[in-house]
């Protein structure tokens, strides 16, 4: 038996093994590690996809929340899991845009693809919504900017944690508007900050719509603007930030990842089933109601997108890190 034959036989065996993995996957429940608190935009998105994948696979897909440390806890738990496709990880934008070595940022962030995780697929983009306390007595972003200029450093805004996309969005807005506000981090997700916002203890919050929907619909907080390219369907009366600050577009986003070493056959199957999920009318409607929109990508496109986003946000992250260092002195 010659060497060429053995090589071909081995290659065929590997292909057959990969096909077998795809044909039988998943044969047991799958868990998705989420780096945000329950009720956050990332959490709700992950649960919508998990529900649809459960139906496609005929296996339960569980979402497990591991918030804290700017997303580093979830990243660590997911990266240390077996690379067999039964532990997946939904990473929010901020774990890719964190600045390594910055105060308050875990040393294992930012996440770099494809070195730290195997990319699977893109889930949604979610324009950031800005809301204010009714007691503030303002109705437009221009009025907020004017108030902040008259009281430099006195107004505060809530974020889901230092270095998260909500924090970076507000830092970018302040820079563009020429104002200065005080950041108040809430690591328990948007719900943790809403009571303070409603009571007027903080003035502003920026978050995906899913975290603000109940309070906005109930009139407990006032939607001020959305950081989308144009006014959103269903939110035609809500101005864009760009109508006041030209070319201001910011969206949260989330992607599905797997531990490095997860077989390509499984990665490709999950990607295909995520695409099928994103085309489901019920999924689209649920996400659109949250101000989130599907954007299917291949694994290589996820890597390229995350790298582009890191370049975009790095200057903002560097500014945040410099400011935090100065405050710590």
KOLVORO-880423 format. One record per atom (N, C-alpha, C): residue in one letter; x, y, z. Coordinates in steps of 0.02 Angstrom, whole numbers, plus 32768, in hexadecimal, padded with zeros to 4 digits. Atoms other than C-alpha are relative to their C-alpha. Layout:
N
AXYZ;...
***
This chain:
329
X802B7FC48000;X800080008000;X802D803E8000;X7FD17FC88005;X8057809F7FC6;X7FEB803C802A;X800A7FC77FD5;X806781438022;X7FC8802C7FE6;X80357FD6801D;X7FF581A07FA8;X7FBB7FE68013;X8041801F7FF0;X7F6781257FC8;X7FEE800D8049;X800D7FF57FB9;X7F7A81378084;X7FEB8048800E;X80117FBA7FF7;X7F7581F48077;X7FB9800E7FEA;X80447FF7801A;X7ED781F1800D;X7FCD7FE1802F;X802E80227FD3;X7E8681748082;X7FF680278041;X80057FD87FC3;X7EAE81DF8119;X7FD5803E7FF4;X80277FC58010;X7E65827980C3;X7FB67FF07FFB;X804680158007;X7DC6821B8097;X7FE27FF08044;X801980107FBD;X7DB781DE8149;X7FF0803F8027;X800C7FC17FDE;X7DC58290818B;X7FC080217FE6;X803D7FE3801D;X7D3F82CB8112;X7FC27FDB8018;X803980287FE8;X7CCE823C8145;X7FF1800F8049;X800A7FEF7FBA;X7CEA826681FC;X7FDE80438008;X801E7FBE7FFD;X7CC0831C81DE;X7FB77FFE7FED;X804580068015;X7C2282ED8181;X7FD57FDF8035;X802580217FCA;X7BF0827A820F;X7FF180308038;X800B7FCD7FCC;X7C078308828B;X7FC6802D7FED;X80357FD38017;X7B9783778222;X7FBC7FDD8002;X803F80258003;X7B1382F0820C;X7FE17FF48044;X801980107FBD;X7B0482CC82C6;X7FFB803C802E;X80007FC57FD4;X7B1C837C830C;X7FC080277FF7;X7FEE80117FBA;X7AD183A98381;X7FD77FC48017;X8022803C7FE6;X7AA5830883DA;X7FEF8008804A;X80117FF17FBA;X7A8F835B8485;X7FF7804C8006;X800B7FB87FF8;X7A64840884CC;X804080297FF3;X7FCA7FD1800E;X7AD0849B8497;X7FF8803D802E;X80047FC57FD6;X7AFA852C850A;X8022803B7FDE;X7FE47FC3801B;X7B1B85DF84D6;X8012802E803A;X7FE77FD37FCD;X7B86864A854A;X7FF580487FE8;X800E7FBB8012;X7B4B86FF8549;X8024802E8032;X7FD67FD67FD4;X7BB8878B858D;X7FDA803A801F;X80287FC97FE6;X7B2887FE85BE;X7FCB7FE78030;X803380117FCF;X7AA588018647;X7FBD7FF17FDD;X8043800D801D;X79F387BF8628;X7FDC80417FF1;X80257FC58014;X7989883D85CC;X802780307FD5;X7FD77FD4802B;X7A1A88908571;X7FF27FEE7FB7;X800C800C8047;X7A1488A084B4;X80227FC07FE8;X7FDC803C8015;X7A978818849E;X7FDE7FC1801B;X802280397FE2;X7A3D87A28515;X7FBF7FEF7FDB;X8040800C8021;X799387B784C1;X800C7FE47FBA;X7FF080198043;X79E0879E8414;X80157FB78003;X7FE880457FFA;X7A3986FF844D;X7FC67FD1800E;X8039802B7FEF;X799686B98495;X7FD27FF67FC4;X80298007803C;X793786DB83F3;X801F7FCD7FD1;X7FDD8030802A;X79BB867D838F;X80007FBA801F;X7FFF80417FDE;X79C685F38412;X7FBE7FDC7FF8;X8042801F8008;X790B85D58408;X7FF77FE47FBA;X800780188045;X791085C6834B;X802D7FC57FF2;X7FD18037800A;X79AA8556834A;X7FE77FC18024;X801C80397FDD;X795584E683CA;X7FCE7FDB7FD4;X8032801D802C;X78C884CA834D;X80217FDE7FC4;X7FDE801D803A;X793F84AB82BB;X80247FC08013;X7FD680397FEC;X79AE8432831B;X7FDB7FC98025;X802380327FD7;X792D83DA8385;X80247FF28041;X7FDB80047FC1;X799F83F78419;X7FF980438024;X80077FC37FDA;X7990847584A5;X8040802A7FFC;X7FC77FD28002;X7A01850D8491;X7FF78031803B;X80057FDA7FC1;X7A208561853A;X802C803E7FFC;X7FD87FC37FFB;X7A5C86138556;X80148009804A;X7FE67FF87FBC;X7ACB862D85EF;X802380438005;X7FE57FBC7FF8;X7AF386DD862A;X803C8001802F;X7FC47FF77FD7;X7BA18706866B;X801880487FF9;X7FED7FB98006;X7BA587C58679;X803A8011802F;X7FCC7FE87FD3;X7C31882786C9;X804480067FDE;X7FBB7FF58018;X7CE4886386AC;X800180147FB7;X80017FE88044;X7CB288B68609;X7FF87FCA7FCC;X80088038802F;X7C89880E85BA;X80377FCC8006;X7FC7802D7FFA;X7D2B87BA85F0;X7FEE7FBE8020;X8013803E7FDD;X7CD6873B8662;X7FE37FCE7FCE;X801F802C8032;X7C6B86F485D6;X80337FE77FCE;X7FCD80148030;X7CFE86F3855E;X802D7FCA801C;X7FD580337FE1;X7D67869085D9;X7FDC7FBD8006;X8027803E7FF9;X7CDE861185FD;X7FF97FDD7FBC;X800B801D8042;X7CBC85F88544;X80417FE57FE2;X7FC18015801F;X7D7385ED850F;X801C7FC18020;X7FE8803B7FDC;X7D9585678592;X7FD37FC37FF7;X802F8037800B;X7D0484FA8557;X801A7FD27FC9;X7FEC80308033;X7D17845F84EB;X7FEE80197FBA;X800A7FE98045;X7D2884848431;X7FDA7FCB7FD8;X802880348020;X7C9D840E83FF;X7FBE80187FE4;X803D7FE5801B;X7C12848383CB;X7FC780038032;X803780017FCF;X7BAD846B846A;X8004803B8032;X7FFD7FC07FDD;X7BE8850E84B9;X801180367FCE;X7FF77FC8802E;X7BD485AA8450;X80038040802A;X7FF57FC27FDC;X7BF4865E847E;X7FE7803A7FD5;X80177FC38022;X7B9A86FF8450;X8027803A801C;X7FD87FC77FEB;X7C13878F8459;X7FE280417FE8;X80197FBE8012;X7BD58843845C;X8039802A7FE4;X7FCF7FD68021;X7C2D88CE83FF;X80388016802E;X7FD07FE37FD2;X7C848910849A;X803B7FD18010;X7FC8802D7FEF;X7CED887384B8;X803480017FC8;X7FD07FFA8037;X7D3E8894840F;X802180457FFF;X7FE77FBB8003;X7D56894F8428;X802280178040;X7FDD7FEE7FC3;X7D9D894E84D9;X804A800C7FF1;X7FBA7FEF800B;X7E4B899784E5;X802C7FD98031;X7FD6802A7FD6;X7ECC891C8525;X802C802B802F;X7FD77FDD7FCF;X7F21895785C4;X7FE0803D801F;X80217FC57FE5;X7EA489E185E7;X7FE67FF28047;X801A800A7FBD;X7E6E89FC869C;X7FB97FE57FFF;X8042801D7FFC;X7DD8899286C7;X7FF07FCD7FCA;X800A80308036;X7DED8924862D;X80287FC1800D;X7FDE80407FF2;X7E16886C8643;X803A7FF67FCF;X7FC58008802B;X7EC1883C85FE;X7FF67FD37FC4;X800C802D8039;X7E7687B7858B;X7FD1801F7FCC;X80287FDD8033;X7E128839852B;X802E80337FDD;X803A80138028;X7DF7886B84A2;X80077FBA7FE2;X800280408024;X7DC387CA844B;X801A800D7FB9;X7FE57FFB8043;X7E2587B283AB;X7FED7FC27FD8;X80128038802C;X7DE38748831C;X80337FFC7FC7;X801980407FE8;X7E0E86C682E7;X802C7FE08036;X7FD2801C7FCF;X7E9586B0836C;X7FE07FE88040;X801D80107FBF;X7E2986AF8409;X7FC27FD37FFB;X803D8029800A;X7D89866183C4;X7FF97FF17FB5;X801180118045;X7D4C860C8326;X7FC080257FEE;X803D7FDC8014;X7CD0868182CF;X7FCE7FD17FE0;X80358029801E;X7C29863482A0;X7FD4802B7FD3;X802D7FD78028;X7BAF86BA8268;X7FED80408024;X80177FC07FE7;X7B6C8769827E;X7FB67FFA8012;X804580057FEB;X7AC8877D82DC;X7FDA80407FEE;X80267FC3800E;X7A86883082E0;X802A803E800B;X7FEA7FBD7FF0;X7AAF88E782DC;X7FC580238022;X80347FDF7FD9;X7A5089528358;X80138049800C;X7FF07FB97FF4;X7A538A0F834C;X7FF580128049;X80067FEA7FBB;X7A6E8A6283F3;X7FC980348008;X80357FD17FEF;X79D68ABA843D;X8016802B803B;X7FF27FD37FC8;X79EA8B5284AE;X7FBF80158020;X803B7FEC7FDB;X796A8B768535;X8014802A803B;X7FF27FD47FC7;X795D8BF585C1;X7FC87FFB8034;X80327FFD7FCB;X79038C0C8665;X7FCE80367FF1;X80327FCC800D;X785D8C68864E;X800A803E802B;X7FF67FC77FD3;X788A8CD586E3;X803580317FE6;X7FCD7FD4801C;X79198D1D867C;X7FDF80397FD9;X80257FCA8021;X78968D80861C;X801980127FBB;X7FE97FF28043;X78E58D708570;X7FDF7FD07FCF;X802380288033;X789D8D2E84CD;X802B7FF07FC3;X7FD6800A803B;X792C8D338450;X80497FF88015;X7FB980087FF4;X79E38D068444;X802280458004;X7FE47FBD7FFE;X7A0B8DBC8421;X7FF780208045;X800C7FE57FBD;X79BC8DEB84C7;X802D7FDF8033;X7FD380237FD2;X7A228D658521;X8047801C7FFA;X7FBD7FE5800B;X7AC38DA784D3;X80068045801F;X7FFE7FBC7FE4;X7A978E598505;X80017FFD804C;X800180077FB7;X7A708E2285B7;X80447FE8801A;X7FBF801A7FEB;X7B128DC085C4;X803780357FFB;X7FCF7FCA8007;X7B758E568586;X7FF980348037;X800C7FCF7FCB;X7B248EC3860A;X80147FE48045;X7FEE80217FC0;X7B508E438692;X80377FCD7FF4;X7FCB80308011;X7BF78DF68660;X80127FD18039;X7FED80327FCF;X7C198D5486BC;X7FCB7FF18034;X8034800A7FCC;X7B778D5E8722;X7FCE7FC97FED;X802F80348016;X7B058CEF86B9;X80237FBD7FFD;X7FE380438002;X7B208C3386C1;X7FDB7FD57FCE;X8020802F802E;X7AFE8BA5864A;X80107FB98017;X7FF980467FEB;X7AE68AEB866A;X801B7FD67FC6;X7FE880308032;X7B468A63860E;X7FFD7FBA801F;X7FFF80457FE8;X7B4E89A6861A;X80467FEB8015;X7FBD80107FE8;X7C0389B18652;X803680287FDB;X7FC97FDB801E;X7CA78A0A8632;X801C7FDA7FC4;X7FE5801D803C;X7CE689EA8583;X7FCE7FDC7FD4;X8034801F8029;X7C4289A08545;X7FEC80307FC8;X80127FD68039;X7BF989E084A2;X7FD4803B8015;X80297FC87FE8;X7B7C8A498504;X802C8039801A;X7FD07FCF7FE6;X7C0E8AA1855A;X802380237FC6;X7FDB7FE38038;X7C6F8ABA84B8;X7FD3802D7FD6;X802F7FD78026;X7BD48AFC8460;X7FF98045801F;X80087FC07FDE;X7BBC8B8384E3;X8040802A7FFF;X7FC17FDB8004;X7C748BB184E2;X8008801F7FBB;X7FFD7FE58044;X7C6D8BC58425;X7FD0803A7FF8;X80327FCB8005;X7BCF8C2E8433;X8018803F8023;X7FE87FC67FDC;X7C1B8C9F84B7;X803880247FDA;X7FC97FE38026;X7CB68CB8844D;X7FE680277FC4;X801B7FE0803C;X7C508CE383B3;X7FD5803E8012;X802E7FCA7FEC;X7BD68D548413;X802380368029;X7FDC7FD07FD7;X7C5B8DAC847D;X7FE280088045;X801C7FFE7FBD;X7C0C8D7E8523;X80257FCF802D;X7FE0802D7FD0;X7C438D2685C2;X7FCC7FEA8033;X802F801D7FD0;X7BD78CB0862A;X80247FCB8029;X7FE380307FD2;X7BF98C3686B7;X7FE57FBA7FF1;X80158044800E;X7BF68B7B868F;X7FF37FD98040;X8012802B7FC7;X7B9D8B07870B;X7FF77FB97FE5;X80078044801A;X7BBA8A4D86E7;X7FCF7FD58029;X802F802F7FE0;X7B3289CC870D;X800E7FBB7FE2;X7FEC8041801B;X7B74891B86FA;X7FC67FCE7FFE;X8039802E8000;X7AC888CC8714;X7FD480067FC3;X80277FF8803C;X7A8D88FB8666;X7FD4803E8004;X80277FC28003;X7A1489858631;X7FCB80058036;X80357FFC7FCD;X798D895686AF;X801B801C8042;X7FE27FE77FC1;X7A05897F873D;X8002804C8002;X7FFB7FB78002;X7A108A348703;X7FBD80237FF9;X803F7FDF8010;X795A8A5486D6;X7FDF8021803C;X80207FE27FC5;X791D8A738787;X802180438011;X7FDD7FC17FF3;X79A48AF9879D;X7FEF80337FCA;X80127FD28036;X79798B4386F3;X7FBA801B800B;X80457FEB7FF5;X78BE8B478719;X7FFC8031803A;X80017FD47FC5;X78E18B9887C2;X802880407FF5;X7FDA7FC3800E;X79528C198770;X80458002801F;X7FBE80017FE0;X79F08BE187CB;X80387FFE7FCB;X7FD57FF9803B;X7A438BCC8720;X7FD680207FC9;X80267FD98031;X7A138C37868B;X7FF37FDB7FBE;X8002801C8043;X7A348BCD85F1;X80147FB68002;X7FEA80458009;X7A428B1785BC;X80057FF27FB5;X7FF880168045;X7A7F8ACB8519;X80007FB48001;X800780497FFE;X7A4E8A1784F3;X7FDA7FE97FC2;X802A801C8034;X7A0389A48471;X7FB780048016;X80467FF47FEF;X794789B68468;X7FE27FCC802E;X801E80357FD7;X7921890F84BA;X8007800E804A;X7FF77FF17FBA;X7967894D855F;X7FD7803B8019;X80247FC37FEE;X790089ED855A;X7FB67FFD7FEE;X80428002801E;X786089B78504;X7FC7800B8032;X80367FFB7FCF;X77F0899F859D;X7FF98045801E;X80017FBE7FE1;X78218A4285EF;X7FEE80377FCF;X80117FCE8033;X78148AA4854C;X7FB67FFC7FEE;X804680088013;X776B8A5B851E;X7FD280168039;X80297FEC7FC7;X772A8A7C85CE;X800580498011;X7FF87FB87FF4;X77628B3285C7;X802A8010803D;X7FD67FF47FC4;X77D78B1B865C;X804180237FEE;X7FC57FDC8019;X786B8B5785F3;X7FEE801A7FBB;X800F7FE28041;X786F8BC08556;X80367FF07FCD;X7FD1800C8036;X78C08B8384B6;X801480427FE0;X7FE87FC08019;X792D8C108474;X80187FFB7FB8;X7FE480088043;X79878BCE83DA;X801A7FB97FF7;X7FE58042800F;X79CA8B338384;X803C80097FD2;X7FC17FF78026;X7A798B1E833B;X80017FD57FC1;X80058025803E;X7A3F8AD08297;X800D802F7FC4;X7FF47FD7803C;X7A5F8B0B81E4;X7FC380297FEE;X803E7FDC800E;X79A98B3D81D1;X7FCC7FEA8033;X803480117FD0;X790A8B3B8237;X7FE87FB87FF3;X800F80478005;X78D88A88825B;X7FB67FF37FF6;X804680148007;X78378A328224;X7FE27FF28045;X801F80077FBE;X77C08A3982B8;X801580358031;X7FE77FCA7FD4;X78228ACA8304;X800880417FD8;X7FFA7FC7802D;X78008B4F8282;X800180438024;X80017FC17FDA;X77E38BD48307;X803E800B802B;X7FC27FFA7FD9;X788C8BB48358;X803980177FD3;X7FCB7FE7802C;X79148C218309;X80407FD68005;X7FBE801F7FFC;X79BF8BDC82E0;X803080328021;X7FCC7FD47FE5;X7A578C21833B;X802080297FC8;X7FE07FDE8038;X7A9C8C4B828F;X7FDB803E7FE9;X80267FC38011;X7A128CCC8279;X801A803C8028;X7FE37FCB7FD6;X7A6A8D2F8302;X804C80027FFA;X7FB780068007;X7B1D8CEF82F4;X800D7FDA7FBF;X7FFA80208042;X7B408CCB823B;X802E7FC38000;X7FD8803D800B;X7B808C1E820B;X800E7FD98040;X7FF880267FC2;X7B698BD582B9;X7FD77FC17FFA;X802280408006;X7B408B1D82A3;X80247FCE802D;X7FE380317FD3;X7B5D8A9C832C;X7FCE7FC7800B;X802B80397FF3;X7B1889EE833E;X80247FCC802A;X7FE6803B7FDE;X7B32896383B9;X7FFB7FC67FCF;X8005803B802A;X7B4E88BA8369;X80187FC48028;X7FEC803D7FDD;X7B678807839D;X800B7FC87FCE;X7FEE8037802C;X7BB3876D8350;X80027FBE8027;X7FFB80427FE2;X7BB186B38371;X80477FE57FF5;X7FBC801B8003;X7C5B86658399;X80027FBC8020;X7FF580427FE1;X7CA085BD83CF;X80487FFC8017;X7FBA80097FEB;X7D3D8584842B;X802C7FED7FC5;X7FD180128035;X7DD6857783BC;X80087FB47FFC;X7FFA8048800A;X7DE384C88373;X7FBE7FDE7FF2;X8041801D8012;X7D2984AC8358;X80027FEC7FB7;X7FFA80188045;X7D1C844382B9;X7FDC802D7FCD;X801D7FD58035;X7CFB84A48218;X7FBB7FE77FEB;X8041801B8015;X7C6C842E81ED;X7FC88019802E;X80327FE97FD0;X7C108462828B;X7FF7804C7FFA;X80047FB7800A;X7C3B851B8273;X7FD480107FC4;X80267FF2803D;X7BF4851681C3;X7FB67FEE8007;X804680137FF5;X7B5684BC81FA;X7FDC8035802A;X801F7FCD7FD6;X7B34853A8283;X7FF580407FD9;X80067FC48029;X7B5485C9820A;X7FC37FFA7FD2;X8039800A802E;X7AD7857F818D;X7FBE80048026;X803E80007FD9;X7A5485668215;X7FF28045801E;X800A7FBB7FEB;X7A7086178256;X7FE280297FC7;X801C7FDD803A;X7A4F865781A6;X7FB77FEF7FF7;X804680158006;X79B085F1819E;X7FD680218037;X80247FE07FC9;X797E86388248;X7FF380497FF1;X80067FB8800E;X799E86EB820F;X7FCE800E7FC9;X80307FF78036;X792D86D08178;X7FB97FEF8016;X804280117FE6;X789D869381E5;X7FD98040800F;X80287FC37FF9;X7810871481E3;X7FF480118049;X800D7FF37FBA;X77EA86FF829C;X803E801D8022;X7FC27FE67FE4;X78A1871C82CA;X800B80487FEA;X7FF87FBC8019;X78AA87B6825B;X7FD280318023;X80317FD47FE0;X780D87FE82A8;X8012800E8048;X7FED7FF77FBA;X784887E0835A;X803C802F8006;X7FC47FD77FFD;X78F088308337;X7FF180487FEB;X80127FBC8017;X78A588C482D7;X7FDB80268037;X80247FE07FC9;X783388E6836C;X802F80198036;X7FCE7FEB7FCF;X78D288FA83D3;X803180327FE2;X7FD27FD28021;X7924896E8356;X803F7FDE7FE9;X7FC680278016;X799B88E38320;X7FF47FE37FBC;X800780168044;X79BC88A98270;X80357FCB7FF0;X7FD380388010;X7A078807822E;X803080147FC9;X7FCE7FF48034;X7AA4880981C5;X802C7FC27FFA;X7FDA803E8006;X7AE0875A8195;X8046800B7FE3;X7FBB7FFD8019;X7B9C8744817A;X801F7FBA8003;X7FD7803D7FFC;X7C1586B78157;X803280088039;X7FCD7FF97FCB;X7C99868F81DC;X803880317FEE;X7FCA7FD28013;X7D1E86ED8179;X7FE880487FFF;X801C7FBC7FFF;X7CAB87848167;X7FF9801A8047;X80037FEB7FB9;X7C9187868224;X804480198017;X7FBC7FEC7FED;X7D4D878F823C;X801280447FE3;X7FF07FC08021;X7D61881C81BE;X7FD98039801F;X802A7FCC7FE2;X7CD0887E820A;X801A80148044;X7FE97FF17FBC;X7D11886F82BC;X804280277FFE;X7FC07FDC8005;X7DBE88A98286;X7FF680487FE9;X80107FBC8015;X7D748941822D;X7FE48029803A;X801D7FDE7FC7;X7D10896D82C8;X803580128034;X7FCA7FF17FD1;X7DAC89628334;X8027803D7FEA;X7FDD7FC5801A;X7E0289E182C3;X7FD6803F800B;X802C7FC77FF9;X7D6B8A5482CB;X7FFE801A8048;X800B7FEC7FBC;X7D598A548388;X804080088029;X7FC27FFD7FD8;X7E0F8A4B83BE;X801080478018;X7FF27FBC7FE7;X7E278B0A83C4;X7FD380148039;X802D7FF07FCA;X7D8C8B1B8431;X80137FDB803F;X7FEB80287FC6;X7DC58A8E84A3;X803F801B801F;X7FC17FE37FE6;X7E718ADD84B2;X7FF280408027;X80137FC37FDC;X7E218B8284E5;X7FE27FEE8044;X802080157FC1;X7DB78B298569;X80347FE78031;X7FCB801B7FD5;X7E508ACE85AC;X802B8038801C;X7FD67FC87FEA;X7EB68B6F85B5;X7FDC80288037;X80277FDA7FCF;X7E2A8BC88612;X7FFB7FDA8042;X800580287FC3;X7E158B38868D;X804280008027;X7FBF7FFE7FE0;X7ED08B3986B0;X800B80418025;X7FF97FBE7FE1;X7ECE8BF386D4;X7FD58007803F;X802D7FFC7FC7;X7E398BE18749;X801A7FD7803A;X7FE6802D7FCC;X7E928B5587A8;X803C801E8024;X7FC57FE27FE0;X7F288BC487CF;X7FED802D803A;
***
